[in-house]
Structures are given as C-alpha cells and as structure tokens.
Amino acid sequence: MTQLIARLRDRFAQWGVRGPTPEAAPIILTQRRIYVLPTQPGLAFALSIIVMLLGTINYSLSLGYVLVFLLAGLGISAILHAFRNLSRLNISPGRAESVFAGERARFGLHLFNPAAGDKLALRLSLAGESTILVDVPAQGHANIELSLPAPRRGWLALQRITIETTYPLGLVRAWAYAAPDLRCLVYPAPAANAPPLRLGAGDEQGNRAGGSGNDDFAGLRAHQLADSPHHVAWKAVARQADDDLLTKLFSGESSETLWLDWAKLPPGLDTETALAILTRWVLDAHAAGFAWGLCLPTKEFEPATGETHLATCLQTLALWNQEPL
C-alpha cells in the first residue's frame, strides 16, 4: 500500500509539472500549476466551524451566525493568500559546481518575485531531503541552494522540486512542482590507497626532464607524495615544532613531467577502481605543480598544468564509457 501511494504521488507530481521535463528557464508558477488543500489544523478549523454552525442553527443564536461567518471568511482569506504567495514566482537555474562521488552536489536556484507584495515563508525541497525556508521580497530576488547525494560519477540532474507554503495562518497548504534544467558533473572518488606517483621511472609512469640538484635553490613548500626523498629539507623539518615534511624547490622544478598512464596500472583492476586511482594521481600531480599528461585507452592529453587542464581530465574520467545525458 505504501509503494502504491508513493507511485500515485509521483505520477501526480509528474502531471503537476504541466509540460516536458526538464523545463526551460524561467519557470513561472501560473495558476494552473498551483494546488491548494487544507492542512490538519485547517481540517480541524473547518470541522469546528461546522459544529458551531449546527449549534447556532439549533439555538437560533444571532451572534453565533456572526462568529461562524467571520471565521469562514477568515478561512477563505487564508486560501487566497496562500495561493497568491506562490502565484507568478519565477524560478531559474543557477550554478552547480562539480563534486567527487560520495559528496553532496549543490544546485543553485534564483527566485524572482515580480509581484508588489512579499512572498513569505516559502519552502523548497527535494524528495527525501531537507527543506529550505526562504522569503522573496517584492520585485526582488533570492538565491538558494539545494543539495543531493552524489553516489556515482557522471552527470547528476536536479530532481523535481516542490515549492510550498502554509502562509499566513497554516490552515491550507499551497504547493507547486518545478523541474529546472540543471545538472552537476560528478568526478570519480579519488582512491584512498592509490600507488604513489613516481618521478624518474623511465618508461613506467613518468620522467623528469630537468630539475636536477645543480639547479638554484628557490625555496620550500609542503611535501607531496610525488616528491623525491632526496629533496626533503630534513634540517628545516628538524627545526619545526610539528612533523610536517618540507620539500626543497629548485629553479628547474617546472620541467618535471609526469605521464599518468592507464596501461601502467596494476593488472586485473575493474574500470571504477582504475578511474579512482587515476583521479588520485591527477589530483596529486596537480597539487605538486608538475606538468602532467593523461593517457587513456582511446584518448590522450599532452602534459600541461593549470586548472583548465585539471578540469578537462577530470571531466573525461567522470564521463568515461558513459552515454551523454
């Protein structure tokens, strides 16, 4: 029975969007998209009015009629105000930053209120997730973020959202559905126990074209997994209060080059494990400041540095062998 109710509710929500999904921006909540039903306190309020009306009729109480009609008018006014609190609200997709599998993806939404009155106590939510409470000023904007778990790599589309309000009296619930066209790229989760990067390994994983000990000393930086033990500044470490390692930088360090090659991974790995190890290597090589290239079975990226190179390679790993969304 519970599953049947859930399916019926989902079917109604799909119908309630009133069009194909995802929807083009901006999404405007017109009167055809807004639904109103009494809440539990609203049902109790209506039942009380009915009981009062029966008592008033039975005892012919003139003031009783005044009270009954006053309360009934208050209930009708609550219906109209709840409906107007959602009517004409504009919803547009914002930004969705890339995340790693296992993290929570955050989807930004822009709300615009073209009406002359404030839209108060609006609640926006995703199925099974927490609710965001927001007020949108008259002829003003509001920005919110909804989050979803990102369990696997690839594109993650924003689910259908529910916008609702019980303002002003909590007697009725007005709600609508929207399906903004917004998606987030989920990178593979970096492997926790990936083999460390190695420099100067000939044709195994990478090579070092420069950066020899004859280069001029340029300073110190935090130690990375890819750094050679010969470059650790042991004397500087001994003078520190903590145990963090430091690596010597030389003027030729920029010529260090790595090839991150799928073919050099340990044999027998499944695709997801291989992608997780490559993701860890990509992040470590970028953090170490090396020029690095990525070699996949059907694609190759020449050694480079920078955020653009990092984002391009991570996107390729995220969408490896996946159909376009």
C-alpha positions as CSV (number, residue, x, y, z in Angstrom):
1,M,0.0,0.0,0.0
2,T,2.8,2.4,0.9
3,Q,4.5,1.8,-2.5
4,L,1.2,2.3,-4.3
5,I,0.7,5.6,-2.6
6,A,4.2,6.7,-3.4
7,R,3.7,5.8,-7.1
8,L,0.4,7.6,-7.3
9,R,2.0,10.7,-5.6
10,D,4.9,10.6,-8.1
11,R,2.6,10.2,-11.0
12,F,0.6,13.2,-9.8
13,A,3.8,15.2,-9.4
14,Q,4.8,14.4,-13.0
15,W,1.4,15.5,-14.2
16,G,1.6,18.6,-12.0
17,V,4.7,20.0,-13.8
18,R,2.3,20.6,-16.8
19,G,4.9,20.0,-19.5
20,P,8.0,18.2,-20.6
21,T,10.9,18.0,-18.2
22,P,13.4,19.5,-17.6
23,E,11.7,22.9,-18.1
24,A,13.2,25.8,-19.9
25,A,14.0,28.9,-17.8
26,P,12.4,30.9,-16.3
27,I,9.8,28.6,-14.7
28,I,6.7,30.7,-13.8
29,L,4.2,29.4,-11.3
30,T,0.9,30.1,-13.0
31,Q,-2.5,29.4,-11.5
32,R,-2.7,26.1,-13.4
33,R,0.3,24.8,-11.6
34,I,-0.7,25.7,-8.0
35,Y,-2.7,23.3,-5.8
36,V,-4.3,24.1,-2.5
37,L,-5.6,21.7,0.2
38,P,-6.3,22.1,3.9
39,T,-3.7,21.1,6.4
40,Q,-4.6,19.1,9.5
41,P,-5.2,22.2,11.6
42,G,-7.3,23.5,8.6
43,L,-9.5,20.5,8.7
44,A,-10.0,20.9,12.4
45,F,-10.8,24.5,11.9
46,A,-13.4,23.7,9.2
47,L,-14.9,21.0,11.5
48,S,-15.2,23.5,14.3
49,I,-17.0,25.9,12.1
50,I,-19.5,23.2,11.0
51,V,-20.1,22.3,14.7
52,M,-20.6,26.0,15.6
53,L,-23.0,26.4,12.7
54,L,-25.1,23.5,13.8
55,G,-25.2,24.8,17.3
56,T,-26.1,28.3,16.1
57,I,-29.0,26.9,14.0
58,N,-30.2,24.7,16.8
59,Y,-30.3,27.5,19.4
60,S,-31.1,30.4,16.9
61,L,-28.1,32.5,18.1
62,S,-27.8,35.7,16.0
63,L,-24.3,36.4,17.3
64,G,-23.3,32.8,16.6
65,Y,-24.0,33.4,12.9
66,V,-21.8,36.4,13.0
67,L,-18.9,34.4,14.5
68,V,-19.4,31.5,12.1
69,F,-19.4,33.7,9.0
70,L,-16.4,35.7,10.4
71,L,-14.4,32.5,10.8
72,A,-15.5,31.1,7.5
73,G,-14.4,34.3,5.8
74,L,-11.1,34.1,7.6
75,G,-10.6,30.6,6.2
76,I,-11.4,31.7,2.6
77,S,-9.0,34.6,3.0
78,A,-6.3,32.2,4.1
79,I,-6.8,30.1,0.9
80,L,-6.5,33.2,-1.3
81,H,-3.4,34.5,0.5
82,A,-1.6,31.1,0.3
83,F,-2.4,30.9,-3.4
84,R,-1.1,34.4,-4.0
85,N,2.0,33.7,-2.0
86,L,3.1,31.3,-4.8
87,S,1.5,32.8,-7.8
88,R,3.9,34.3,-10.5
89,L,7.0,33.2,-8.7
90,N,9.9,32.8,-11.2
91,I,12.4,30.1,-10.8
92,S,15.7,30.0,-12.8
93,P,18.6,27.5,-12.5
94,G,21.9,28.9,-11.1
95,R,25.3,27.2,-10.7
96,A,26.1,23.6,-9.9
97,E,29.8,23.1,-9.0
98,S,31.4,19.7,-9.8
99,V,31.9,17.3,-6.9
100,F,33.5,14.0,-6.3
101,A,31.4,10.8,-5.9
102,G,30.4,10.3,-2.3
103,E,30.0,14.0,-1.7
104,R,26.8,16.1,-1.8
105,A,26.1,18.0,-5.0
106,R,24.8,21.6,-4.5
107,F,22.4,23.1,-7.0
108,G,21.8,26.9,-7.0
109,L,18.4,28.4,-7.8
110,H,17.4,32.0,-8.4
111,L,13.9,33.1,-7.3
112,F,12.3,36.3,-8.6
113,N,9.1,37.9,-7.3
114,P,7.5,40.3,-9.8
115,A,4.6,41.0,-7.6
116,A,4.0,44.1,-5.5
117,G,3.9,42.1,-2.2
118,D,6.5,40.0,-0.4
119,K,6.3,36.2,-0.8
120,L,6.9,34.9,2.7
121,A,7.7,31.5,4.3
122,L,8.3,29.6,1.1
123,R,9.6,26.1,1.5
124,L,11.6,24.4,-1.3
125,S,12.5,20.7,-1.1
126,L,13.6,17.6,-2.9
127,A,12.1,14.2,-2.3
128,G,13.6,12.8,0.9
129,E,15.9,15.8,1.5
130,S,15.7,18.7,4.0
131,T,13.6,21.8,3.3
132,I,14.9,25.3,2.6
133,L,12.8,28.2,4.0
134,V,13.1,31.5,2.1
135,D,11.4,34.9,1.8
136,V,11.4,36.7,-1.5
137,P,10.9,40.5,-1.3
138,A,8.5,42.3,-3.6
139,Q,10.0,42.8,-7.1
140,G,13.2,41.3,-5.7
141,H,15.4,38.2,-5.9
142,A,16.5,35.4,-3.6
143,N,19.2,32.7,-4.1
144,I,19.0,29.3,-2.5
145,E,21.0,26.0,-2.7
146,L,19.5,22.5,-2.7
147,S,21.8,19.5,-2.2
148,L,21.6,15.9,-3.3
149,P,23.9,13.0,-2.5
150,A,26.2,12.1,-5.5
151,P,26.8,8.4,-5.2
152,R,28.4,7.7,-8.6
153,R,30.4,9.5,-11.3
154,G,28.8,11.1,-14.3
155,W,26.1,13.7,-14.8
156,L,23.7,14.2,-11.9
157,A,20.5,16.0,-12.8
158,L,18.5,18.1,-10.3
159,Q,15.3,16.2,-9.4
160,R,11.8,17.7,-9.5
161,I,11.5,20.2,-6.7
162,T,8.4,21.1,-4.5
163,I,7.6,24.7,-3.7
164,E,5.0,25.1,-0.9
165,T,3.7,27.5,1.7
166,T,1.2,27.5,4.5
167,Y,1.3,31.2,4.9
168,P,-0.4,33.1,6.6
169,L,-2.4,31.0,9.1
170,G,-1.3,27.4,8.5
171,L,-4.8,26.4,7.6
172,V,-4.1,25.5,4.0
173,R,-1.1,24.2,2.0
174,A,-0.5,25.7,-1.4
175,W,2.2,23.9,-3.5
176,A,3.6,23.5,-7.0
177,Y,6.2,21.4,-8.8
178,A,9.1,22.5,-10.9
179,A,11.8,20.7,-12.9
180,P,14.7,23.2,-13.6
181,D,17.2,22.2,-16.3
182,L,20.3,22.0,-14.0
183,R,22.9,19.2,-13.7
184,C,26.1,18.7,-11.9
185,L,29.2,16.8,-13.0
186,V,30.4,14.2,-10.5
187,Y,34.0,13.1,-10.7
188,P,35.2,9.7,-9.6
189,A,36.0,9.4,-6.0
190,P,39.8,9.5,-5.5
191,A,41.3,6.2,-4.4
192,A,42.2,6.2,-0.7
193,N,45.1,3.8,-1.2
194,A,46.4,4.6,-4.7
195,P,50.0,3.7,-5.5
196,P,52.2,6.8,-5.1
197,L,53.4,8.9,-8.0
198,R,56.9,8.2,-9.1
199,L,59.3,10.5,-10.9
200,G,62.3,9.4,-12.9
201,A,60.8,6.0,-13.5
202,G,61.8,5.8,-17.2
203,D,59.0,4.3,-19.3
204,E,56.9,3.2,-16.3
205,Q,54.9,6.1,-15.1
206,G,56.8,9.4,-15.7
207,N,60.1,11.0,-16.4
208,R,62.0,14.1,-15.3
209,A,63.5,16.2,-17.9
210,G,65.1,18.6,-15.6
211,G,65.1,19.9,-12.0
212,S,68.5,18.3,-11.1
213,G,70.4,19.0,-8.0
214,N,72.5,21.6,-9.9
215,D,69.6,24.0,-10.2
216,D,69.5,27.1,-8.0
217,F,67.6,26.7,-4.7
218,A,64.3,28.6,-4.9
219,G,62.6,27.9,-1.6
220,L,60.5,25.4,0.3
221,R,56.9,24.0,0.0
222,A,54.8,21.4,1.7
223,H,55.9,17.8,0.8
224,Q,53.8,15.9,-1.8
225,L,53.7,12.2,-2.4
226,A,55.3,12.6,-5.8
227,D,58.4,14.4,-4.3
228,S,61.7,12.6,-4.2
229,P,63.0,11.8,-0.7
230,H,66.3,13.4,-1.8
231,H,64.5,16.8,-2.0
232,V,63.1,16.7,1.6
233,A,64.6,19.6,3.7
234,W,65.5,17.5,6.7
235,K,67.3,20.3,8.5
236,A,64.3,22.6,8.2
237,V,61.9,19.8,9.4
238,A,64.1,19.3,12.5
239,R,63.7,23.0,13.4
240,Q,59.9,22.8,13.2
241,A,57.6,22.2,16.1
242,D,55.4,19.8,14.1
243,D,56.4,16.8,12.0
244,D,55.2,18.1,8.6
245,L,57.7,17.5,5.8
246,L,59.1,20.2,3.6
247,T,60.4,19.9,0.0
248,K,63.2,22.0,-1.5
249,L,62.3,23.8,-4.7
250,F,64.8,24.5,-7.4
251,S,64.7,26.8,-10.4
252,G,64.3,23.8,-12.7
253,E,61.4,22.2,-10.9
254,S,58.9,23.4,-13.6
255,S,60.5,20.9,-16.1
256,E,59.3,17.9,-14.1
257,T,56.9,15.9,-16.3
258,L,54.6,13.0,-15.5
259,W,52.6,10.6,-17.7
260,L,49.7,9.1,-15.9
261,D,49.0,6.0,-18.0
262,W,46.1,3.7,-17.7
263,A,48.2,0.9,-19.2
264,K,50.7,1.1,-16.2
265,L,48.0,0.5,-13.6
266,P,48.2,-2.8,-11.6
267,P,46.7,-5.6,-13.7
268,G,43.2,-7.0,-13.0
269,L,41.6,-3.8,-11.9
270,D,37.9,-3.1,-12.7
271,T,37.1,0.2,-14.5
272,E,35.9,2.1,-11.5
273,T,38.9,1.2,-9.4
274,A,41.2,2.3,-12.3
275,L,39.4,5.6,-12.6
276,A,39.6,6.2,-8.9
277,I,43.4,5.6,-9.0
278,L,43.9,7.9,-12.0
279,T,41.8,10.6,-10.3
280,R,44.0,10.4,-7.2
281,W,47.1,10.7,-9.4
282,V,45.7,13.6,-11.3
283,L,45.0,15.5,-8.1
284,D,48.4,14.7,-6.6
285,A,50.3,15.7,-9.7
286,H,48.3,19.0,-10.0
287,A,48.9,19.8,-6.3
288,A,52.6,19.1,-6.7
289,G,52.8,21.6,-9.5
290,F,54.1,19.2,-12.2
291,A,53.4,19.2,-15.9
292,W,51.4,16.0,-16.3
293,G,49.7,14.2,-19.1
294,L,46.9,11.6,-19.0
295,C,47.0,8.5,-21.3
296,L,43.7,6.5,-21.5
297,P,42.9,3.6,-23.8
298,T,41.3,5.7,-26.5
299,K,42.3,9.3,-25.6
300,E,45.5,11.1,-24.6
301,F,46.1,14.5,-23.1
302,E,49.6,16.1,-23.5
303,P,51.4,17.2,-20.4
304,A,50.3,20.6,-19.1
305,T,49.5,22.5,-15.9
306,G,46.7,24.6,-14.6
307,E,43.0,24.4,-13.6
308,T,41.7,24.1,-17.2
309,H,43.9,21.0,-17.8
310,L,42.8,19.6,-14.5
311,A,39.1,20.1,-15.1
312,T,39.3,18.7,-18.7
313,C,41.0,15.5,-17.5
314,L,38.6,15.1,-14.5
315,Q,35.6,15.5,-16.8
316,T,37.0,12.8,-19.1
317,L,37.4,10.4,-16.2
318,A,33.9,11.3,-14.9
319,L,32.2,10.5,-18.3
320,W,34.4,7.6,-19.3
321,N,32.3,5.0,-21.2
322,Q,29.0,6.8,-20.3
323,E,26.2,7.8,-22.6
324,P,25.5,11.5,-22.8
325,L,22.7,12.7,-20.5
